[in-house]
Amino acid sequence: MTLKKTFLALSLAASLCLAGTVSAADLYVSGAASLTNAFEAVKAAFEKKNPGVKVLTNYAASNPLLKQMQEGAPVDVFASADQATMDKAQAGKLIDPATRKNFALNDLVLIVPSDSKLDIRGVTSLDSKKVKRIAIGNPDSVPAGRYTRDALTSAGLWEKLAPKYINSASVRQALDYVSRGEVDAGFVYRTDALKAGDKVKIIANVEGHDPVSYPIAVAKTGKNAADGAKFVDFVVSEEGLKILAEFGFSRP
């Protein structure tokens, strides 16, 4: 099994085993699922500037990433899609608070399949009897799901729409459900909707929630804090921010 595959598995036993075998030049970066494409581009640019460093990336919903760190996964850099998850990481002394920085903003949007015939114009339209299934991130583990819950609660619709929710393990899974036409609508980040291209239509920006703000920090569960600090600095540099902007992220 390759180091990258082992890292992606991230069982506690595998993590502990890896901790003793990784080289100083390996840099483990855990990022929120919505960062996947942007961070792969950031990774390429960072490695070009730092040829002696190999970046190994792991993407999932922010809460599972936090759990992996709590269980000892060898993470050098952690980037979450919300402040609450990073707050938990900081409270658990899993990150170096001095390195914590906000590096991007996103928008929560309501989307539908591109061939949808339903008259959905905003969140209030979801109360229609014709709307049967709505994809959302699981609020217990997915930041996008928590933003969605807050927005629908503000609109007085959270409890009312509950029977229609199709919970997903990440915002990317919610996007897939909409892209394949398996649900009538879904809540994702604007960057995810842009990635889907002509498979989905953005109906509206969703309000009534905290700003979708992404923090990043050097983690304490890894063994390469020095390169981790370089990666964080690169992400918030002018070059890093320009790369993020290419994928639809706004500056913090």
Salt bridges, closest charged atoms under 4 A:
GLU40 OE1 - LYS43 NZ 3.98
GLU71 OE2 - LYS67 NZ 3.29
ASP82 OD2 - ARG146 NH2 2.72
ASP87 OD1 - ARG100 NH2 2.80
ASP107 OD2 - ARG190 NE 3.52
ASP119 OD1 - ARG121 NE 2.90
ASP127 OD2 - LYS160 NZ 3.02
ASP150 OD1 - ARG149 NE 4.00
GLU182 OE2 - ARG180 NE 2.80
ASP192 OD1 - ARG172 NE 2.48
ASP227 OD1 - LYS230 NZ 3.84
ASP233 OD1 - LYS101 NZ 3.90
GLU238 OE2 - ARG251 NH2 2.66
GLU239 OE1 - LYS49 NZ 3.54
